[in-house]
């Protein structure tokens, strides 16, 4: 019994250690991937905020342009339409299609 039992226990211990090490490696890889996703998410949120600020500035510029008395009527109408287009894009009505 001793001749069979000791090698079996050693094999079980080696297998358990290998399984624990493989699980640890997978967990470490998952943690790194999650950290990368969080960093990417923060970068995308920063970019989205910058785009929102740019859209707001463009909308304000178009509104100013369309209300200026020296701007011809057809240019003012085009600027107003562009403001509506920007709003529709920002509200994601067109982006969902």
ABEGO torsion letter per residue (X at the ends): XAAAAAAAAAAAAAAAAAAAAAAAAAAAAAAAAAAAAAAAAAAAAAAAAAAAAAAAAAAAAAAAAAABAABBAAAAAAAAAAAAAAAAAAAGAAAAX
